């Protein structure tokens, strides 16, 4: 049986990853918000899996050095789509 992943699941996982990364760097939510030009409340909402803008998500993943791996996955998916042949 396939375990479907939901958008809520991904938001919760991203929030957990952010919290763990932030804590491993010894940053408070306030500290991270200041560095990224975001409010502590925005970081708090993100870490609890609440709605976030794409800009917020990208700022956070970029800050923690995750943007290259995400970009690589996107590029790989695009390449896979380009290689699909109907013949």
SEFIZA-3560 file (N, C-alpha, C; in Angstrom, 3 decimals):
REM SEFIZA-3560
<numar><xx>0.830</xx><yy>-1.175</yy><zz>0.000</zz><atom>N</atom></numar>
<numar><xx>0.000</xx><yy>0.000</yy><zz>0.000</zz><atom>CA</atom></numar>
<numar><xx>0.879</xx><yy>1.245</yy><zz>0.000</zz><atom>C</atom></numar>
<numar><xx>0.478</xx><yy>2.223</yy><zz>-0.747</zz><atom>N</atom></numar>
<numar><xx>1.217</xx><yy>3.478</yy><zz>-0.849</zz><atom>CA</atom></numar>
<numar><xx>0.790</xx><yy>4.394</yy><zz>0.290</zz><atom>C</atom></numar>
<numar><xx>1.785</xx><yy>4.948</yy><zz>0.990</zz><atom>N</atom></numar>
<numar><xx>1.504</xx><yy>5.925</yy><zz>2.031</zz><atom>CA</atom></numar>
<numar><xx>1.540</xx><yy>7.308</yy><zz>1.406</zz><atom>C</atom></numar>
<numar><xx>0.366</xx><yy>7.918</yy><zz>1.226</zz><atom>N</atom></numar>
<numar><xx>0.371</xx><yy>9.255</yy><zz>0.612</zz><atom>CA</atom></numar>
<numar><xx>0.931</xx><yy>10.276</yy><zz>1.591</zz><atom>C</atom></numar>
<numar><xx>1.678</xx><yy>11.195</yy><zz>1.056</zz><atom>N</atom></numar>
<numar><xx>2.186</xx><yy>12.297</yy><zz>1.874</zz><atom>CA</atom></numar>
<numar><xx>1.328</xx><yy>13.513</yy><zz>1.568</zz><atom>C</atom></numar>
<numar><xx>0.958</xx><yy>14.197</yy><zz>2.595</zz><atom>N</atom></numar>
<numar><xx>0.093</xx><yy>15.358</yy><zz>2.418</zz><atom>CA</atom></numar>
<numar><xx>0.906</xx><yy>16.649</yy><zz>2.538</zz><atom>C</atom></numar>
<numar><xx>0.306</xx><yy>17.721</yy><zz>2.098</zz><atom>N</atom></numar>
<numar><xx>0.943</xx><yy>19.033</yy><zz>2.227</zz><atom>CA</atom></numar>
<numar><xx>1.157</xx><yy>19.346</yy><zz>3.706</zz><atom>C</atom></numar>
<numar><xx>0.190</xx><yy>18.991</yy><zz>4.531</zz><atom>N</atom></numar>
<numar><xx>0.333</xx><yy>19.211</yy><zz>5.975</zz><atom>CA</atom></numar>
<numar><xx>1.548</xx><yy>18.467</yy><zz>6.518</zz><atom>C</atom></numar>
<numar><xx>1.745</xx><yy>17.224</yy><zz>6.064</zz><atom>N</atom></numar>
<numar><xx>2.915</xx><yy>16.444</yy><zz>6.490</zz><atom>CA</atom></numar>
<numar><xx>4.212</xx><yy>17.168</yy><zz>6.142</zz><atom>C</atom></numar>
<numar><xx>4.280</xx><yy>17.691</yy><zz>4.935</zz><atom>N</atom></numar>
<numar><xx>5.496</xx><yy>18.378</yy><zz>4.483</zz><atom>CA</atom></numar>
<numar><xx>5.716</xx><yy>19.651</yy><zz>5.290</zz><atom>C</atom></numar>
<numar><xx>4.646</xx><yy>20.404</yy><zz>5.543</zz><atom>N</atom></numar>
<numar><xx>4.787</xx><yy>21.627</yy><zz>6.340</zz><atom>CA</atom></numar>
<numar><xx>5.286</xx><yy>21.309</yy><zz>7.744</zz><atom>C</atom></numar>
<numar><xx>4.770</xx><yy>20.234</yy><zz>8.333</zz><atom>N</atom></numar>
<numar><xx>5.218</xx><yy>19.849</yy><zz>9.671</zz><atom>CA</atom></numar>
<numar><xx>6.679</xx><yy>19.398</yy><zz>9.653</zz><atom>C</atom></numar>
<numar><xx>7.080</xx><yy>18.662</yy><zz>8.616</zz><atom>N</atom></numar>
<numar><xx>8.467</xx><yy>18.203</yy><zz>8.510</zz><atom>CA</atom></numar>
<numar><xx>9.420</xx><yy>19.374</yy><zz>8.294</zz><atom>C</atom></numar>
<numar><xx>9.029</xx><yy>20.325</yy><zz>7.455</zz><atom>N</atom></numar>
<numar><xx>9.860</xx><yy>21.505</yy><zz>7.236</zz><atom>CA</atom></numar>
<numar><xx>9.992</xx><yy>22.316</yy><zz>8.518</zz><atom>C</atom></numar>
<numar><xx>8.904</xx><yy>22.452</yy><zz>9.248</zz><atom>N</atom></numar>
<numar><xx>8.942</xx><yy>23.170</yy><zz>10.514</zz><atom>CA</atom></numar>
<numar><xx>9.853</xx><yy>22.499</yy><zz>11.525</zz><atom>C</atom></numar>
<numar><xx>9.772</xx><yy>21.173</yy><zz>11.590</zz><atom>N</atom></numar>
<numar><xx>10.630</xx><yy>20.426</yy><zz>12.510</zz><atom>CA</atom></numar>
<numar><xx>12.096</xx><yy>20.557</yy><zz>12.119</zz><atom>C</atom></numar>
<numar><xx>12.367</xx><yy>20.470</yy><zz>10.816</zz><atom>N</atom></numar>
<numar><xx>13.742</xx><yy>20.622</yy><zz>10.337</zz><atom>CA</atom></numar>
<numar><xx>14.278</xx><yy>22.008</yy><zz>10.692</zz><atom>C</atom></numar>
<numar><xx>13.474</xx><yy>23.028</yy><zz>10.477</zz><atom>N</atom></numar>
<numar><xx>13.894</xx><yy>24.400</yy><zz>10.803</zz><atom>CA</atom></numar>
<numar><xx>14.206</xx><yy>24.510</yy><zz>12.286</zz><atom>C</atom></numar>
<numar><xx>13.324</xx><yy>24.002</yy><zz>13.129</zz><atom>N</atom></numar>
<numar><xx>13.529</xx><yy>24.085</yy><zz>14.574</zz><atom>CA</atom></numar>
<numar><xx>14.819</xx><yy>23.388</yy><zz>14.995</zz><atom>C</atom></numar>
<numar><xx>15.042</xx><yy>22.183</yy><zz>14.456</zz><atom>N</atom></numar>
<numar><xx>16.246</xx><yy>21.438</yy><zz>14.820</zz><atom>CA</atom></numar>
<numar><xx>17.511</xx><yy>22.143</yy><zz>14.335</zz><atom>C</atom></numar>
<numar><xx>17.485</xx><yy>22.648</yy><zz>13.111</zz><atom>N</atom></numar>
<numar><xx>18.637</xx><yy>23.375</yy><zz>12.575</zz><atom>CA</atom></numar>
<numar><xx>18.895</xx><yy>24.638</yy><zz>13.394</zz><atom>C</atom></numar>
<numar><xx>17.826</xx><yy>25.376</yy><zz>13.672</zz><atom>N</atom></numar>
<numar><xx>17.955</xx><yy>26.619</yy><zz>14.434</zz><atom>CA</atom></numar>
<numar><xx>18.561</xx><yy>26.341</yy><zz>15.811</zz><atom>C</atom></numar>
<numar><xx>18.051</xx><yy>25.311</yy><zz>16.465</zz><atom>N</atom></numar>
<numar><xx>18.560</xx><yy>24.973</yy><zz>17.795</zz><atom>CA</atom></numar>
<numar><xx>20.006</xx><yy>24.494</yy><zz>17.736</zz><atom>C</atom></numar>
<numar><xx>20.354</xx><yy>23.752</yy><zz>16.686</zz><atom>N</atom></numar>
<numar><xx>21.737</xx><yy>23.269</yy><zz>16.581</zz><atom>CA</atom></numar>
<numar><xx>22.725</xx><yy>24.416</yy><zz>16.375</zz><atom>C</atom></numar>
<numar><xx>22.244</xx><yy>25.522</yy><zz>15.827</zz><atom>N</atom></numar>
<numar><xx>23.071</xx><yy>26.717</yy><zz>15.651</zz><atom>CA</atom></numar>
<numar><xx>23.011</xx><yy>27.628</yy><zz>16.879</zz><atom>C</atom></numar>
<numar><xx>22.210</xx><yy>27.234</yy><zz>17.877</zz><atom>N</atom></numar>
<numar><xx>22.090</xx><yy>28.032</yy><zz>19.093</zz><atom>CA</atom></numar>
<numar><xx>21.316</xx><yy>29.324</yy><zz>18.899</zz><atom>C</atom></numar>
<numar><xx>20.399</xx><yy>29.328</yy><zz>17.944</zz><atom>N</atom></numar>
<numar><xx>19.624</xx><yy>30.532</yy><zz>17.654</zz><atom>CA</atom></numar>
<numar><xx>18.236</xx><yy>30.445</yy><zz>18.281</zz><atom>C</atom></numar>
<numar><xx>17.755</xx><yy>31.566</yy><zz>18.765</zz><atom>N</atom></numar>
<numar><xx>16.356</xx><yy>31.649</yy><zz>19.188</zz><atom>CA</atom></numar>
<numar><xx>15.511</xx><yy>31.950</yy><zz>17.950</zz><atom>C</atom></numar>
<numar><xx>14.210</xx><yy>31.844</yy><zz>18.102</zz><atom>N</atom></numar>
<numar><xx>13.331</xx><yy>32.215</yy><zz>16.989</zz><atom>CA</atom></numar>
<numar><xx>13.524</xx><yy>33.691</yy><zz>16.648</zz><atom>C</atom></numar>
<numar><xx>13.717</xx><yy>34.493</yy><zz>17.661</zz><atom>N</atom></numar>
<numar><xx>13.959</xx><yy>35.928</yy><zz>17.466</zz><atom>CA</atom></numar>
<numar><xx>15.248</xx><yy>36.152</yy><zz>16.667</zz><atom>C</atom></numar>
<numar><xx>16.323</xx><yy>35.433</yy><zz>17.040</zz><atom>N</atom></numar>
<numar><xx>17.609</xx><yy>35.561</yy><zz>16.344</zz><atom>CA</atom></numar>
<numar><xx>17.465</xx><yy>35.207</yy><zz>14.863</zz><atom>C</atom></numar>
<numar><xx>16.832</xx><yy>34.077</yy><zz>14.588</zz><atom>N</atom></numar>
<numar><xx>16.674</xx><yy>33.642</yy><zz>13.200</zz><atom>CA</atom></numar>
<numar><xx>15.832</xx><yy>34.640</yy><zz>12.424</zz><atom>C</atom></numar>
<numar><xx>14.771</xx><yy>35.103</yy><zz>13.045</zz><atom>N</atom></numar>
<numar><xx>13.924</xx><yy>36.104</yy><zz>12.390</zz><atom>CA</atom></numar>
<numar><xx>14.698</xx><yy>37.359</yy><zz>12.028</zz><atom>C</atom></numar>
<numar><xx>15.528</xx><yy>37.834</yy><zz>12.953</zz><atom>N</atom></numar>
<numar><xx>16.324</xx><yy>39.040</yy><zz>12.685</zz><atom>CA</atom></numar>
<numar><xx>17.271</xx><yy>38.837</yy><zz>11.515</zz><atom>C</atom></numar>
<numar><xx>17.949</xx><yy>37.706</yy><zz>11.494</zz><atom>N</atom></numar>
<numar><xx>18.904</xx><yy>37.416</yy><zz>10.422</zz><atom>CA</atom></numar>
<numar><xx>18.204</xx><yy>37.391</yy><zz>9.059</zz><atom>C</atom></numar>
<numar><xx>16.975</xx><yy>36.858</yy><zz>9.037</zz><atom>N</atom></numar>
<numar><xx>16.263</xx><yy>36.685</yy><zz>7.772</zz><atom>CA</atom></numar>
<numar><xx>15.326</xx><yy>37.841</yy><zz>7.437</zz><atom>C</atom></numar>
<numar><xx>15.224</xx><yy>38.812</yy><zz>8.322</zz><atom>N</atom></numar>
<numar><xx>14.295</xx><yy>39.918</yy><zz>8.088</zz><atom>CA</atom></numar>
<numar><xx>12.850</xx><yy>39.498</yy><zz>8.276</zz><atom>C</atom></numar>
<numar><xx>12.624</xx><yy>38.543</yy><zz>9.181</zz><atom>N</atom></numar>
<numar><xx>11.286</xx><yy>38.036</yy><zz>9.468</zz><atom>CA</atom></numar>
<numar><xx>11.005</xx><yy>38.238</yy><zz>10.951</zz><atom>C</atom></numar>
<numar><xx>9.755</xx><yy>38.166</yy><zz>11.316</zz><atom>N</atom></numar>
<numar><xx>9.413</xx><yy>38.301</yy><zz>12.727</zz><atom>CA</atom></numar>
<numar><xx>9.565</xx><yy>36.960</yy><zz>13.452</zz><atom>C</atom></numar>
<numar><xx>9.694</xx><yy>37.030</yy><zz>14.761</zz><atom>N</atom></numar>
<numar><xx>9.735</xx><yy>35.819</yy><zz>15.578</zz><atom>CA</atom></numar>
<numar><xx>8.444</xx><yy>35.026</yy><zz>15.388</zz><atom>C</atom></numar>
<numar><xx>7.330</xx><yy>35.746</yy><zz>15.267</zz><atom>N</atom></numar>
<numar><xx>6.034</xx><yy>35.110</yy><zz>15.069</zz><atom>CA</atom></numar>
<numar><xx>6.004</xx><yy>34.307</yy><zz>13.764</zz><atom>C</atom></numar>
<numar><xx>6.611</xx><yy>34.830</yy><zz>12.707</zz><atom>N</atom></numar>
<numar><xx>6.671</xx><yy>34.112</yy><zz>11.427</zz><atom>CA</atom></numar>
<numar><xx>7.469</xx><yy>32.823</yy><zz>11.581</zz><atom>C</atom></numar>
<numar><xx>8.592</xx><yy>32.887</yy><zz>12.287</zz><atom>N</atom></numar>
<numar><xx>9.401</xx><yy>31.687</yy><zz>12.525</zz><atom>CA</atom></numar>
<numar><xx>8.612</xx><yy>30.696</yy><zz>13.371</zz><atom>C</atom></numar>
<numar><xx>7.944</xx><yy>31.193</yy><zz>14.398</zz><atom>N</atom></numar>
<numar><xx>7.138</xx><yy>30.336</yy><zz>15.270</zz><atom>CA</atom></numar>
<numar><xx>6.052</xx><yy>29.621</yy><zz>14.465</zz><atom>C</atom></numar>
<numar><xx>5.346</xx><yy>30.353</yy><zz>13.609</zz><atom>N</atom></numar>
<numar><xx>4.296</xx><yy>29.747</yy><zz>12.785</zz><atom>CA</atom></numar>
<numar><xx>4.890</xx><yy>28.704</yy><zz>11.848</zz><atom>C</atom></numar>
<numar><xx>6.012</xx><yy>29.025</yy><zz>11.226</zz><atom>N</atom></numar>
<numar><xx>6.649</xx><yy>28.090</yy><zz>10.295</zz><atom>CA</atom></numar>
<numar><xx>7.025</xx><yy>26.794</yy><zz>11.011</zz><atom>C</atom></numar>
<numar><xx>7.627</xx><yy>26.921</yy><zz>12.179</zz><atom>N</atom></numar>
<numar><xx>8.066</xx><yy>25.742</yy><zz>12.923</zz><atom>CA</atom></numar>
<numar><xx>6.895</xx><yy>24.887</yy><zz>13.404</zz><atom>C</atom></numar>
<numar><xx>5.725</xx><yy>25.475</yy><zz>13.528</zz><atom>N</atom></numar>
<numar><xx>4.561</xx><yy>24.695</yy><zz>13.954</zz><atom>CA</atom></numar>
<numar><xx>3.734</xx><yy>24.199</yy><zz>12.775</zz><atom>C</atom></numar>
<numar><xx>4.266</xx><yy>24.380</yy><zz>11.560</zz><atom>N</atom></numar>
<numar><xx>3.606</xx><yy>23.842</yy><zz>10.369</zz><atom>CA</atom></numar>
<numar><xx>2.484</xx><yy>24.686</yy><zz>9.823</zz><atom>C</atom></numar>
<numar><xx>2.427</xx><yy>25.925</yy><zz>10.239</zz><atom>N</atom></numar>
<numar><xx>1.390</xx><yy>26.823</yy><zz>9.724</zz><atom>CA</atom></numar>
<numar><xx>1.802</xx><yy>27.343</yy><zz>8.354</zz><atom>C</atom></numar>
<numar><xx>0.846</xx><yy>27.944</yy><zz>7.678</zz><atom>N</atom></numar>
<numar><xx>1.105</xx><yy>28.445</yy><zz>6.332</zz><atom>CA</atom></numar>
<numar><xx>2.263</xx><yy>29.438</yy><zz>6.304</zz><atom>C</atom></numar>
<numar><xx>3.089</xx><yy>29.290</yy><zz>5.299</zz><atom>N</atom></numar>
<numar><xx>4.221</xx><yy>30.196</yy><zz>5.102</zz><atom>CA</atom></numar>
<numar><xx>4.286</xx><yy>30.544</yy><zz>3.621</zz><atom>C</atom></numar>
<numar><xx>4.809</xx><yy>31.713</yy><zz>3.351</zz><atom>N</atom></numar>
<numar><xx>4.984</xx><yy>32.088</yy><zz>1.948</zz><atom>CA</atom></numar>
<numar><xx>6.167</xx><yy>31.312</yy><zz>1.379</zz><atom>C</atom></numar>
<numar><xx>6.211</xx><yy>31.216</yy><zz>0.080</zz><atom>N</atom></numar>
<numar><xx>7.344</xx><yy>30.566</yy><zz>-0.574</zz><atom>CA</atom></numar>
<numar><xx>8.632</xx><yy>31.308</yy><zz>-0.253</zz><atom>C</atom></numar>
<numar><xx>8.575</xx><yy>32.626</yy><zz>-0.197</zz><atom>N</atom></numar>
<numar><xx>9.765</xx><yy>33.410</yy><zz>0.157</zz><atom>CA</atom></numar>
<numar><xx>10.300</xx><yy>33.038</yy><zz>1.532</zz><atom>C</atom></numar>
<numar><xx>9.400</xx><yy>32.859</yy><zz>2.495</zz><atom>N</atom></numar>
<numar><xx>9.821</xx><yy>32.476</yy><zz>3.842</zz><atom>CA</atom></numar>
<numar><xx>10.496</xx><yy>31.115</yy><zz>3.821</zz><atom>C</atom></numar>
<numar><xx>9.888</xx><yy>30.166</yy><zz>3.139</zz><atom>N</atom></numar>
<numar><xx>10.465</xx><yy>28.816</yy><zz>3.045</zz><atom>CA</atom></numar>
<numar><xx>11.857</xx><yy>28.882</yy><zz>2.428</zz><atom>C</atom></numar>
<numar><xx>11.986</xx><yy>29.612</yy><zz>1.327</zz><atom>N</atom></numar>
<numar><xx>13.271</xx><yy>29.684</yy><zz>0.639</zz><atom>CA</atom></numar>
<numar><xx>14.326</xx><yy>30.423</yy><zz>1.455</zz><atom>C</atom></numar>
<numar><xx>13.926</xx><yy>31.461</yy><zz>2.176</zz><atom>N</atom></numar>
<numar><xx>14.879</xx><yy>32.167</yy><zz>3.038</zz><atom>CA</atom></numar>
<numar><xx>15.428</xx><yy>31.231</yy><zz>4.109</zz><atom>C</atom></numar>
<numar><xx>14.543</xx><yy>30.444</yy><zz>4.703</zz><atom>N</atom></numar>
<numar><xx>14.955</xx><yy>29.542</yy><zz>5.775</zz><atom>CA</atom></numar>
<numar><xx>15.853</xx><yy>28.430</yy><zz>5.243</zz><atom>C</atom></numar>
<numar><xx>15.444</xx><yy>27.764</yy><zz>4.159</zz><atom>N</atom></numar>
<numar><xx>16.281</xx><yy>26.668</yy><zz>3.643</zz><atom>CA</atom></numar>
<numar><xx>17.613</xx><yy>27.195</yy><zz>3.122</zz><atom>C</atom></numar>
<numar><xx>17.625</xx><yy>28.390</yy><zz>2.555</zz><atom>N</atom></numar>
<numar><xx>18.876</xx><yy>28.976</yy><zz>2.091</zz><atom>CA</atom></numar>
<numar><xx>19.799</xx><yy>29.277</yy><zz>3.269</zz><atom>C</atom></numar>
<numar><xx>19.240</xx><yy>29.814</yy><zz>4.337</zz><atom>N</atom></numar>
<numar><xx>20.045</xx><yy>30.157</yy><zz>5.517</zz><atom>CA</atom></numar>
<numar><xx>20.758</xx><yy>28.926</yy><zz>6.080</zz><atom>C</atom></numar>
<numar><xx>20.080</xx><yy>27.794</yy><zz>6.045</zz><atom>N</atom></numar>
<numar><xx>20.666</xx><yy>26.575</yy><zz>6.594</zz><atom>CA</atom></numar>
<numar><xx>21.392</xx><yy>25.729</yy><zz>5.548</zz><atom>C</atom></numar>
<numar><xx>21.625</xx><yy>26.302</yy><zz>4.355</zz><atom>N</atom></numar>
<numar><xx>22.433</xx><yy>25.634</yy><zz>3.337</zz><atom>CA</atom></numar>
<numar><xx>21.737</xx><yy>24.493</yy><zz>2.621</zz><atom>C</atom></numar>
<numar><xx>20.414</xx><yy>24.480</yy><zz>2.635</zz><atom>N</atom></numar>
<numar><xx>19.666</xx><yy>23.389</yy><zz>2.008</zz><atom>CA</atom></numar>
<numar><xx>19.187</xx><yy>23.705</yy><zz>0.595</zz><atom>C</atom></numar>
<numar><xx>19.339</xx><yy>24.943</yy><zz>0.174</zz><atom>N</atom></numar>
<numar><xx>18.848</xx><yy>25.344</yy><zz>-1.146</zz><atom>CA</atom></numar>
<numar><xx>19.508</xx><yy>24.573</yy><zz>-2.283</zz><atom>C</atom></numar>
<numar><xx>20.829</xx><yy>24.329</yy><zz>-2.253</zz><atom>N</atom></numar>
<numar><xx>21.437</xx><yy>23.575</yy><zz>-3.351</zz><atom>CA</atom></numar>
<numar><xx>20.865</xx><yy>22.164</yy><zz>-3.509</zz><atom>C</atom></numar>
<numar><xx>20.612</xx><yy>21.472</yy><zz>-2.409</zz><atom>N</atom></numar>
<numar><xx>20.079</xx><yy>20.108</yy><zz>-2.538</zz><atom>CA</atom></numar>
<numar><xx>18.645</xx><yy>20.118</yy><zz>-3.043</zz><atom>C</atom></numar>
<numar><xx>17.863</xx><yy>21.114</yy><zz>-2.650</zz><atom>N</atom></numar>
<numar><xx>16.493</xx><yy>21.221</yy><zz>-3.151</zz><atom>CA</atom></numar>
<numar><xx>16.514</xx><yy>21.558</yy><zz>-4.636</zz><atom>C</atom></numar>
<numar><xx>17.401</xx><yy>22.470</yy><zz>-5.020</zz><atom>N</atom></numar>
<numar><xx>17.523</xx><yy>22.838</yy><zz>-6.438</zz><atom>CA</atom></numar>
<numar><xx>17.955</xx><yy>21.638</yy><zz>-7.270</zz><atom>C</atom></numar>
<numar><xx>18.859</xx><yy>20.830</yy><zz>-6.735</zz><atom>N</atom></numar>
<numar><xx>19.320</xx><yy>19.634</yy><zz>-7.441</zz><atom>CA</atom></numar>
<numar><xx>18.159</xx><yy>18.668</yy><zz>-7.678</zz><atom>C</atom></numar>
<numar><xx>17.320</xx><yy>18.477</yy><zz>-6.681</zz><atom>N</atom></numar>
<numar><xx>16.155</xx><yy>17.599</yy><zz>-6.835</zz><atom>CA</atom></numar>
<numar><xx>15.190</xx><yy>18.135</yy><zz>-7.890</zz><atom>C</atom></numar>
<numar><xx>14.983</xx><yy>19.432</yy><zz>-7.899</zz><atom>N</atom></numar>
<numar><xx>14.100</xx><yy>20.043</yy><zz>-8.901</zz><atom>CA</atom></numar>
<numar><xx>14.682</xx><yy>19.855</yy><zz>-10.298</zz><atom>C</atom></numar>
<numar><xx>15.980</xx><yy>20.116</yy><zz>-10.447</zz><atom>N</atom></numar>
<numar><xx>16.638</xx><yy>19.933</yy><zz>-11.747</zz><atom>CA</atom></numar>
<numar><xx>16.532</xx><yy>18.488</yy><zz>-12.221</zz><atom>C</atom></numar>
<numar><xx>16.699</xx><yy>17.560</yy><zz>-11.290</zz><atom>N</atom></numar>
<numar><xx>16.617</xx><yy>16.142</yy><zz>-11.637</zz><atom>CA</atom></numar>
<numar><xx>15.200</xx><yy>15.779</yy><zz>-12.100</zz><atom>C</atom></numar>
<numar><xx>14.211</xx><yy>16.308</yy><zz>-11.430</zz><atom>N</atom></numar>
<numar><xx>12.818</xx><yy>16.042</yy><zz>-11.818</zz><atom>CA</atom></numar>
<numar><xx>12.524</xx><yy>16.626</yy><zz>-13.203</zz><atom>C</atom></numar>
<numar><xx>13.030</xx><yy>17.821</yy><zz>-13.463</zz><atom>N</atom></numar>
<numar><xx>12.847</xx><yy>18.439</yy><zz>-14.786</zz><atom>CA</atom></numar>
<numar><xx>13.516</xx><yy>17.581</yy><zz>-15.854</zz><atom>C</atom></numar>
<numar><xx>14.726</xx><yy>17.118</yy><zz>-15.590</zz><atom>N</atom></numar>
<numar><xx>15.437</xx><yy>16.274</yy><zz>-16.548</zz><atom>CA</atom></numar>
<numar><xx>14.679</xx><yy>14.980</yy><zz>-16.794</zz><atom>C</atom></numar>
<numar><xx>14.131</xx><yy>14.397</yy><zz>-15.748</zz><atom>N</atom></numar>
<numar><xx>13.357</xx><yy>13.166</yy><zz>-15.902</zz><atom>CA</atom></numar>
<numar><xx>12.119</xx><yy>13.394</yy><zz>-16.757</zz><atom>C</atom></numar>
<numar><xx>11.496</xx><yy>14.526</yy><zz>-16.610</zz><atom>N</atom></numar>
<numar><xx>10.310</xx><yy>14.838</yy><zz>-17.407</zz><atom>CA</atom></numar>
<numar><xx>10.669</xx><yy>15.041</yy><zz>-18.874</zz><atom>C</atom></numar>
<numar><xx>11.835</xx><yy>15.605</yy><zz>-19.111</zz><atom>N</atom></numar>
<numar><xx>12.279</xx><yy>15.823</yy><zz>-20.482</zz><atom>CA</atom></numar>
<numar><xx>12.645</xx><yy>14.532</yy><zz>-21.189</zz><atom>C</atom></numar>
<numar><xx>12.945</xx><yy>13.491</yy><zz>-20.428</zz><atom>N</atom></numar>
<numar><xx>13.357</xx><yy>12.219</yy><zz>-21.019</zz><atom>CA</atom></numar>
<numar><xx>12.206</xx><yy>11.240</yy><zz>-21.243</zz><atom>C</atom></numar>
<numar><xx>11.005</xx><yy>11.637</yy><zz>-20.915</zz><atom>N</atom></numar>
<numar><xx>9.851</xx><yy>10.763</yy><zz>-21.108</zz><atom>CA</atom></numar>
<numar><xx>9.479</xx><yy>10.750</yy><zz>-22.591</zz><atom>C</atom></numar>
<numar><xx>9.412</xx><yy>9.553</yy><zz>-23.131</zz><atom>N</atom></numar>
<numar><xx>9.039</xx><yy>9.406</yy><zz>-24.532</zz><atom>CA</atom></numar>
<numar><xx>7.717</xx><yy>8.659</yy><zz>-24.636</zz><atom>C</atom></numar>
<numar><xx>6.868</xx><yy>9.117</yy><zz>-25.489</zz><atom>N</atom></numar>
<numar><xx>5.599</xx><yy>8.445</yy><zz>-25.685</zz><atom>CA</atom></numar>
<numar><xx>5.678</xx><yy>7.403</yy><zz>-26.781</zz><atom>C</atom></numar>
<numar><xx>6.870</xx><yy>7.244</yy><zz>-27.392</zz><atom>N</atom></numar>
<numar><xx>7.037</xx><yy>6.280</yy><zz>-28.479</zz><atom>CA</atom></numar>
<numar><xx>8.074</xx><yy>5.263</yy><zz>-28.135</zz><atom>C</atom></numar>
//
